[in-house]
């Protein structure tokens, strides 16, 4: 073979190799961006899912029946409905602070409220749900739990 044809073959091979690598990188970048858009959740959904924790988890506000050894779903124990218990249940932390999802909870009929430590009285969303209210292990009645969500 001639020196010129070997050089031309090498240039053609390097060109095709470069094009294939560029296409592979472009495809991988597109797939990563697509995956990120498919997996991301709207913050409204995320805040609603997190808020389920507060009325269904006995380490948060939910009433725990010692007799049956079960927590009552969608319930609030007034003994647990305070700022200290909320911090133990959902701590926004010093690193995230106001950049995390912050909540304010209001039991409308009882006129009591509690909020996360970084709640700045600037709610973006508001949900209401009916809950069963307990105090000192006794059923008090039904009430509306208003959840104000601050998303920044």
C-alpha positions as CSV (number, residue, x, y, z in Angstrom):
1,X,0.0,0.0,0.0
2,X,1.0,3.5,-0.6
3,X,1.8,5.9,2.2
4,X,-1.0,8.3,1.1
5,X,-3.7,5.6,1.2
6,X,-2.7,4.5,4.7
7,X,-2.8,8.1,5.9
8,X,-6.3,8.6,4.3
9,X,-7.6,5.3,5.9
10,X,-6.3,6.5,9.3
11,X,-8.0,9.9,8.9
12,X,-11.3,8.2,7.9
13,X,-11.1,5.8,10.8
14,X,-10.3,8.5,13.3
15,X,-13.2,10.7,11.9
16,X,-15.7,7.8,12.3
17,X,-14.3,7.0,15.7
18,X,-14.8,10.6,16.8
19,X,-18.3,10.7,15.4
20,X,-19.3,7.5,17.2
21,X,-17.8,8.8,20.5
22,X,-19.6,12.1,20.1
23,X,-22.9,10.3,19.4
24,X,-22.5,8.0,22.4
25,X,-21.8,11.0,24.7
26,X,-24.8,12.9,23.3
27,X,-27.0,9.9,23.8
28,X,-25.9,9.3,27.4
29,X,-26.4,13.0,28.2
30,X,-29.9,12.9,26.8
31,X,-30.8,9.7,28.7
32,X,-29.5,11.2,32.0
33,X,-31.6,14.4,31.5
34,X,-34.7,12.3,30.6
35,X,-34.3,10.1,33.6
36,X,-34.0,13.2,35.8
37,X,-37.2,14.6,34.5
38,X,-39.1,11.3,34.8
39,X,-38.0,10.7,38.4
40,X,-38.5,14.1,39.8
41,X,-41.6,14.6,41.9
42,X,-43.6,17.8,42.0
43,X,-43.1,19.4,45.5
44,X,-46.8,19.3,46.1
45,X,-46.9,15.5,45.9
46,X,-43.7,15.3,47.9
47,X,-45.1,17.5,50.7
48,X,-48.4,15.5,50.8
49,X,-46.5,12.2,51.1
50,X,-44.3,13.6,53.9
51,X,-47.4,15.0,55.7
52,X,-48.9,11.5,55.9
53,X,-46.1,10.7,58.4
54,X,-47.5,13.1,61.0
55,X,-50.9,11.6,61.5
56,X,-50.0,7.9,60.9
57,X,-46.7,7.5,62.8
58,X,-46.9,7.1,66.6
59,X,-43.5,8.8,67.0
60,X,-45.1,12.0,65.5
61,X,-48.7,13.0,66.4
62,X,-50.6,9.7,65.8
63,X,-52.3,8.1,68.9
64,X,-50.8,4.8,70.0
65,X,-53.3,2.4,71.7
66,X,-51.4,0.6,74.4
67,X,-54.2,-2.0,74.7
68,X,-54.1,-3.1,71.0
69,X,-50.4,-2.1,70.6
70,X,-51.4,-0.3,67.3
71,X,-51.3,3.3,66.2
72,X,-54.6,4.8,65.0
73,X,-54.4,6.2,61.4
74,X,-55.3,9.8,60.8
75,X,-55.2,10.6,64.5
76,X,-53.7,13.3,66.7
77,X,-52.7,12.8,70.3
78,X,-52.9,16.2,71.9
79,X,-50.2,15.2,74.4
80,X,-47.8,14.8,71.4
81,X,-49.0,17.8,69.4
82,X,-46.2,20.2,70.3
83,X,-43.0,21.8,68.9
84,X,-40.6,19.4,70.7
85,X,-42.3,16.3,69.4
86,X,-42.4,17.8,65.9
87,X,-38.7,18.4,65.9
88,X,-38.1,14.8,67.0
89,X,-40.4,13.6,64.2
90,X,-39.4,16.0,61.4
91,X,-36.3,18.0,61.9
92,X,-35.5,20.5,59.1
93,X,-32.0,20.7,60.3
94,X,-29.5,23.5,60.3
95,X,-28.1,22.6,56.9
96,X,-31.3,22.7,54.9
97,X,-33.2,25.2,57.1
98,X,-35.8,27.3,55.2
99,X,-34.8,25.5,52.0
100,X,-36.5,22.3,53.1
101,X,-40.3,21.7,53.2
102,X,-41.6,23.3,56.4
103,X,-45.0,22.8,58.0
104,X,-47.5,24.5,60.3
105,X,-50.2,22.3,61.7
106,X,-53.4,23.8,63.2
107,X,-56.1,21.8,64.9
108,X,-59.0,24.1,64.0
109,X,-61.6,23.1,66.5
110,X,-59.1,23.0,69.4
111,X,-57.3,26.2,68.5
112,X,-53.8,24.7,68.9
113,X,-51.0,24.8,66.5
114,X,-47.4,23.7,66.1
115,X,-44.8,24.4,63.4
116,X,-41.3,23.3,62.3
117,X,-38.5,25.4,63.5
118,X,-37.8,27.1,60.2
119,X,-41.4,27.9,59.3
120,X,-41.6,31.5,58.2
121,X,-45.4,32.0,58.0
122,X,-45.3,32.0,54.2
123,X,-47.4,29.0,53.1
124,X,-47.5,28.0,49.5
125,X,-49.9,25.1,49.9
126,X,-52.6,24.3,52.4
127,X,-54.3,20.9,53.0
128,X,-57.1,20.0,55.4
129,X,-58.0,16.5,56.6
130,X,-60.3,15.2,59.3
131,X,-58.5,13.5,62.2
132,X,-59.5,11.7,65.3
133,X,-58.3,13.5,68.4
134,X,-57.2,11.8,71.6
135,X,-56.1,13.2,75.0
136,X,-54.7,11.2,77.9
137,X,-55.6,8.0,76.1
138,X,-59.3,8.9,75.6
139,X,-61.1,9.8,72.4
140,X,-62.0,13.5,72.5
141,X,-63.7,13.8,69.1
142,X,-63.1,14.6,65.4
143,X,-61.3,17.8,64.3
144,X,-59.9,19.3,61.1
145,X,-56.1,19.3,60.9
146,X,-55.0,22.2,58.7
147,X,-51.5,21.6,57.2
148,X,-49.8,24.7,55.8
149,X,-46.8,23.9,53.7
150,X,-44.0,26.3,53.0
151,X,-41.9,25.4,50.0
152,X,-39.0,27.6,48.9
